[in-house]
């Protein structure tokens, strides 16, 4: 009996017990709950022909540690990898995609992740509950950011952003929440407001009359730019 239940080009369910699983080349779409509760799955390779992951496609794979996405372009629905509590490594490679709402929510073992320039945005609470997340590298200076993106992430979270401070200020003026307009609005639980001025970010071209606001945890959040770094301190 095959461990793959495939209808046409759609993977309905995987029932095998392998530690490393490579999605068959004929699969174009992975259905909801296709890998849910796979008891032995440690490494998943999403092959280049896969173009769509349904909501909760890899949901609650408790032992899954590594995901390698080979697709050049892929669409993902909400909650795709939610509650994969052992997930440590996600390789997007150069995949063009959007990280949807709750995509990696409650992936409690995820410590570092690189968001490539091909990723156009990250939806609301995409990394909420990632309590071990300490480092994120964002390579797209024009990335769209949703609300409560890092709600419940590690207090030691450091975000490396490829754009310069001017681009950062442009991002900070985007409206993410109806009450405020700033980079990171409600991206963290138990937040307080801090005001960032030119003295906090040592950039030669920084307009001394410009101020912005960052919302961060009590221990602060570090924003790292190509030309330097700034850490929000409690007022």
Backbone torsions as a table, in degrees:
resi	resn	phi	psi	omega
1	UNK	NA	129.8	-176.6
2	UNK	-70.1	144.0	176.6
3	UNK	-81.8	-6.7	-179.1
4	UNK	-109.1	120.2	172.5
5	UNK	-101.5	100.9	-175.5
6	UNK	-120.2	128.8	175.8
7	UNK	-116.2	111.1	-175.5
8	UNK	65.6	-113.2	177.9
9	UNK	-112.2	14.6	-175.9
10	UNK	-110.1	124.7	174.4
11	UNK	-81.0	117.8	-178.8
12	UNK	-88.5	-45.2	-176.3
13	UNK	-159.8	139.4	171.5
14	UNK	-108.3	130.6	-176.6
15	UNK	-126.4	17.2	-178.1
16	UNK	-79.1	-179.4	-178.7
17	UNK	-127.1	21.9	179.0
18	UNK	-75.1	153.9	176.0
19	UNK	-83.4	-36.5	177.3
20	UNK	-112.6	123.9	-175.7
21	UNK	-124.1	128.2	175.9
22	UNK	-110.4	121.6	-179.6
23	UNK	-63.2	132.1	-179.3
24	UNK	-55.9	146.1	-174.5
25	UNK	-61.5	-27.3	-177.0
26	UNK	-77.4	-10.6	-177.2
27	UNK	-78.5	130.8	175.5
28	UNK	-111.0	-26.6	-176.6
29	UNK	-136.7	141.1	177.4
30	UNK	-114.2	123.3	-174.6
31	UNK	-76.7	165.6	176.9
32	UNK	-58.7	137.3	176.9
33	UNK	64.4	19.3	-178.4
34	UNK	-61.9	-33.4	-179.4
35	UNK	-115.8	8.1	-177.0
36	UNK	-57.2	131.1	175.0
37	UNK	65.1	20.5	174.2
38	UNK	-60.5	114.1	-165.3
39	UNK	-71.4	-24.4	-174.7
40	UNK	-118.1	-2.6	-174.4
41	UNK	-65.1	119.5	178.1
42	UNK	-110.2	-38.0	-176.8
43	UNK	-132.1	130.6	-179.3
44	UNK	-122.9	125.6	175.8
45	UNK	-107.3	114.9	177.2
46	UNK	-92.3	106.4	-169.7
47	UNK	-71.4	165.5	-167.9
48	UNK	-62.2	-22.7	-177.3
49	UNK	-83.8	-10.9	179.5
50	UNK	-75.3	124.7	-178.4
51	UNK	-118.6	-6.7	-178.7
52	UNK	-148.4	130.8	172.7
53	UNK	-113.8	117.4	179.8
54	UNK	-69.1	165.1	178.3
55	UNK	-56.5	131.1	-179.5
56	UNK	62.1	30.7	-179.5
57	UNK	-60.4	-40.0	-180.0
58	UNK	-118.1	31.0	-175.6
59	UNK	-67.2	135.7	172.0
60	UNK	56.5	43.0	170.5
61	UNK	-88.0	92.8	-166.9
62	UNK	-64.3	-27.7	-176.6
63	UNK	-102.1	-5.5	-177.0
64	UNK	-64.2	126.9	-177.5
65	UNK	-113.5	-31.5	-173.7
66	UNK	-135.8	134.5	174.4
67	UNK	-124.4	127.1	178.6
68	UNK	-119.6	115.0	-177.8
69	UNK	-100.0	112.7	-178.0
70	UNK	-93.9	-11.7	-176.8
71	UNK	-61.7	144.8	174.3
72	UNK	-76.0	-32.3	177.6
73	UNK	-149.5	135.3	-178.1
74	UNK	-147.4	141.6	174.9
75	UNK	-103.9	133.4	-179.7
76	UNK	-121.4	138.2	177.2
77	UNK	-93.0	175.0	-175.6
78	UNK	-57.6	148.7	171.6
79	UNK	64.8	26.4	-170.8
80	UNK	-54.2	-51.6	-177.1
81	UNK	-113.3	19.5	-174.3
82	UNK	-58.6	140.4	173.6
83	UNK	65.4	26.5	169.2
84	UNK	-86.6	83.6	-164.6
85	UNK	-70.2	-14.1	178.9
86	UNK	-102.5	-0.2	-175.4
87	UNK	-64.6	123.9	-178.0
88	UNK	-118.2	-31.2	-173.4
89	UNK	-128.7	127.5	173.9
90	UNK	-127.6	115.8	178.6
91	UNK	-105.5	105.8	175.7
92	UNK	-79.8	-19.6	-173.7
93	UNK	55.3	-124.0	178.5
94	UNK	-113.7	32.1	-176.5
95	UNK	-71.2	128.9	175.6
96	UNK	-83.2	120.1	-175.7
97	UNK	-163.1	177.6	172.7
98	UNK	-128.8	132.0	-179.8
99	UNK	-87.9	109.8	-170.0
100	UNK	-81.0	176.8	179.3
101	UNK	-54.2	132.3	178.4
102	UNK	59.9	20.1	-174.4
103	UNK	-56.3	-49.1	-178.9
104	UNK	-114.4	22.4	-178.9
105	UNK	-59.0	135.7	177.3
106	UNK	65.6	24.7	169.9
107	UNK	-85.3	84.1	-165.3
108	UNK	-74.7	-11.4	179.4
109	UNK	-100.0	-4.0	-178.8
110	UNK	-73.5	117.3	-176.8
111	UNK	-105.7	-37.3	-177.9
112	UNK	-138.3	147.1	175.9
113	UNK	-154.3	141.8	175.8
114	UNK	-106.6	124.0	177.4
115	UNK	-98.9	106.6	-173.8
116	UNK	-68.7	166.0	-177.0
117	UNK	-64.6	-20.5	-179.9
118	UNK	-76.1	-12.3	178.3
119	UNK	-81.2	120.2	-173.0
120	UNK	-82.6	-23.2	-178.5
121	UNK	-174.6	170.0	176.9
122	UNK	-131.3	126.6	-174.7
123	UNK	-80.2	176.1	-178.7
124	UNK	-53.3	131.0	174.8
125	UNK	56.8	28.9	-177.5
126	UNK	-59.3	-31.8	179.6
127	UNK	-122.6	25.3	179.8
128	UNK	-67.0	143.3	179.1
129	UNK	76.9	5.9	176.2
130	UNK	-83.3	78.8	-168.3
131	UNK	-69.4	-13.3	178.5
132	UNK	-103.8	-0.2	-175.7
133	UNK	-68.1	114.0	-176.7
134	UNK	-114.5	-18.5	-177.1
135	UNK	-147.7	132.2	173.2
136	UNK	-134.3	131.3	176.3
137	UNK	-108.4	120.3	-179.2
138	UNK	-107.6	113.3	-174.5
139	UNK	-96.0	-5.6	177.1
140	UNK	-102.5	109.6	-177.6
141	UNK	-68.8	-12.4	-178.7
142	UNK	-110.5	19.7	-174.5
143	UNK	-63.6	142.3	176.1
144	UNK	-88.9	137.5	-174.9
145	UNK	-123.2	131.4	-179.7
146	UNK	-88.2	179.5	-179.8
147	UNK	-77.4	152.0	174.0
148	UNK	50.9	37.6	-172.8
149	UNK	-59.6	-41.3	-176.3
150	UNK	-115.8	27.8	-179.3
151	UNK	-56.8	117.9	179.2
152	UNK	86.4	11.4	176.9
153	UNK	-76.7	174.1	-179.3
154	UNK	-60.2	145.1	176.2
155	UNK	-67.7	-15.2	-178.8
156	UNK	-95.2	11.9	-175.9
157	UNK	-57.9	130.4	175.6
158	UNK	-120.5	130.0	-179.4
159	UNK	-111.5	118.9	175.5
160	UNK	-98.5	122.3	-174.1
161	UNK	-119.8	130.6	-171.1
162	UNK	-78.3	-19.3	-179.5
163	UNK	-75.7	165.8	177.5
164	UNK	-85.3	-179.1	-174.7
165	UNK	-65.9	-30.0	178.5
166	UNK	-64.1	-44.8	177.6
167	UNK	-64.4	-36.4	177.3
168	UNK	-60.3	-43.3	179.7
169	UNK	-65.8	-35.0	175.9
170	UNK	-62.7	-42.9	177.7
171	UNK	-63.5	-38.2	-175.3
172	UNK	-65.7	-20.8	-179.1
173	UNK	-89.2	-5.4	177.0
174	UNK	-70.1	145.8	-177.3
175	UNK	-89.2	112.2	178.9
176	UNK	-104.4	-20.6	-177.4
177	UNK	-147.9	144.5	-170.3
178	UNK	-62.4	-23.3	-175.7
179	UNK	-89.5	-24.1	-173.4
180	UNK	-143.7	167.2	176.6
181	UNK	-135.1	100.1	178.9
182	UNK	-166.2	157.2	175.9
183	UNK	-63.2	127.7	175.9
184	UNK	87.6	11.2	-179.5
185	UNK	-52.8	119.5	175.6
186	UNK	56.0	29.2	174.9
187	UNK	-80.5	-8.9	-177.9
188	UNK	-132.4	146.0	176.5
189	UNK	-80.7	152.0	179.7
190	UNK	54.9	57.9	-173.4
191	UNK	-97.0	161.3	168.0
192	UNK	-136.4	162.3	-174.8
193	UNK	-95.6	133.4	174.9
194	UNK	-125.8	147.5	-178.8
195	UNK	-104.8	128.1	-177.8
196	UNK	-104.7	125.4	177.7
197	UNK	-121.3	-174.4	-177.3
198	UNK	-60.8	-28.6	-178.1
199	UNK	-71.6	-23.7	179.8
200	UNK	-81.9	-27.4	-179.2
201	UNK	-122.3	104.7	-171.6
202	UNK	-78.3	72.1	178.8
203	UNK	-111.3	134.3	-175.8
204	UNK	-61.3	-33.3	-174.5
205	UNK	-96.1	8.8	-176.3
206	UNK	-67.5	130.1	177.4
207	UNK	-73.6	114.9	-174.5
208	UNK	-67.4	-14.2	179.5
209	UNK	-90.4	-6.5	-176.9
210	UNK	-93.4	133.9	174.8
211	UNK	-129.6	150.3	175.2
212	UNK	-138.0	175.3	-179.3
213	UNK	-126.5	142.9	175.7
214	UNK	-125.5	136.9	176.9
215	UNK	-104.3	124.1	-172.6
216	UNK	-145.9	170.7	177.7
217	UNK	-71.3	170.7	-177.3
218	UNK	-60.2	-31.1	180.0
219	UNK	-86.8	-1.2	174.9
220	UNK	90.6	163.4	174.4
221	UNK	-129.5	137.5	-178.8
222	UNK	-99.7	129.9	175.4
223	UNK	-111.4	122.6	-174.6
224	UNK	-112.7	126.3	179.8
225	UNK	-112.7	164.0	179.1
226	UNK	-56.1	-32.2	-175.2
227	UNK	-98.4	2.9	-179.6
228	UNK	161.5	-167.3	-177.8
229	UNK	-142.8	159.3	177.4
230	UNK	-142.4	142.2	178.7
231	UNK	-124.8	127.1	179.6
232	UNK	-73.6	126.4	179.2
233	UNK	-108.5	150.7	-178.3
234	UNK	-67.3	138.3	-179.8
235	UNK	-74.4	NA	NA
